[in-house]
């Protein structure tokens, strides 16, 4: 992983994709400085948001945007390009299902890339401090030591637990552990530590944003036709939270990122081509459901998480009660994939 200078310029570039998505992606990659970091020997890893086994507007990264991004990157490097993801949390689905559901395997043949389940990769523990203690979590060695530039491709969304899920949170899916929810109680410090270790640049698919709820079910996809690139996760999240009209101060992991010096609190410390206020066409809001409030009670508690998800009583009795009150989760069903 390339080291980034502490004096690097923090920048965001936004472009409409309504008329020409390929042109928008290329322009964003160029103007954000991402393409200038790529040579013929650069090893690239791409982390889309595949938090659903099939393409779902406003929920997962568009197959079209992934395809066009890979096509552009292949013109600049002849070395490894890998699309990476892990299995769904709590074993909801396999990464291979999401790869297939987003049409990514055909990119292996067309562009000579790799499509990688990070759960199958060697891992290494990183240390970070939270609640006055040192914790550890695993990350793939491929991303830590065998990648020169790591491009995260989030979808801007309202999130029922964290308020927002932008670029920082997309790296939660880099933890090769389907029980990563065990670490929700230290999420704020953990997600900043992950991003500090992986140092992603950002190319976001803003074809759709997700309003009202999320990150998977219950939200309203809103067509925005935007591509947004940024020099780093903190810069992106600060800018896009303003674009969405959602105060970053209401998002605990963003407050933590500011406290740790990983995200600027002021927009005047960021260079951008369009002000977020000017780019805003809609103000996003969070509306939690009964199920959300029940889950939120345990999100920041290690004991409640263990009791609800890992103990026999939680897995059998509590889940039965929860489903009786709030209904069972809807099993994802495939939808037609248009590339």
Secondary structure, DSSP 8 states (H G I E B T S, - for coil): -----TT---EEEEEE-SS-HHHHHHHHHHHTTSGGG--TT--EEEEE---SSS--TTTS--HHHHHHHHHHHHTT-SS-EEEEE---GGGSS-HHHHHHHTT-HHHHHHH--EEEEGGGS-EEEEEEEETTEEEEEEEEHHHHHS-SEEEEE---EEETTTEEESHHHHGGGGSS-TTGGGGGGGHHHHHHHHHHHH--EEEEEEEEEEEBS-SSSS-EEEEEEEEEEESSHHHHHHHHHHHTT--GGG-HHHHHHHHTTSS-S-GGGSEESS-HHHH--S---B---HHHHHHHHHHT-HHHHIIIIISHHIIIIIHHHHHHHH-------------
